[in-house]
Amino acid sequence: MSDFYKKILDGNRNWVKSKIDNDPEYFERLAEGQAPPLLWIGCSDSRVPANEVIGAQPGEVFVHRNIANMVVHSDMNMLSVLDYAVNVLKVQHVIVCGHYGCGGVKAAMGNSSIGLIDNWIRHIKNVYRHHHNYLNSIIDEKERFDAFVELNVKENVLDLAKTSIVQGAWKNGQNLNLHGWVYRLNNGLVKDLEVNLSSNEDLDTVYQLKF
């Protein structure tokens, strides 16, 4: 057994012990079920752990993560998570959280082939295409990169609102609020991009589904 593998197994046991020492019934309560008020759609980057970023405990955040926090309308994994969160868990908030310095967004700014992920990154490139005039007007590359990260989050919040799952919940009068954040790695703070949607009236009429 490698030292690293043994370390993570020991880490689990130490974590369990610390929880039980503070609260002997902690895991028994967790096992009874979950009712998180929040679904977090974030990047797979190991430096952006959803629970820790907002100081939440296990059971408080339902999480879906992928490269560059994308909401792709044909992604059955994301849609299944969203459907369960909205229609079963009845979450009241969904946060799409990106982060500055995102490798997926950076790759979408260039033309180098990475491999299979090129097909996923194409969705991010579509965001650049929609906003190319604005982004190309930014001379400083880091500022352009940061602006692209923010636009990617905003567009994915809008894509979330366009799903039949979210629109169906709104049609049924469910209290469901969508938000866009960006996390800054070098200080741990999130930036609220102030793209907050709670009704399909915030969308162009072509995307407003009639049930």
Protein Blocks (a to p, Z undefined) as FASTA:
>chain_A
ZZklmmmmmmmmmmmmmmmmmomklmmmmmnoccdfbdcdddfbfklcfklmnopaehia
ccdddehiiacfklmklmmmmmmmmmmnopabdcddddehiaklmmmmmmbdfbjmlmmm
mmmmmmmmmmmmmmmmpmblmlmmmmmmmmmmmmmmmmmmmpmklmmmmmnopacddddd
dddfknopacdehiacfbfklpcfklmccZZ
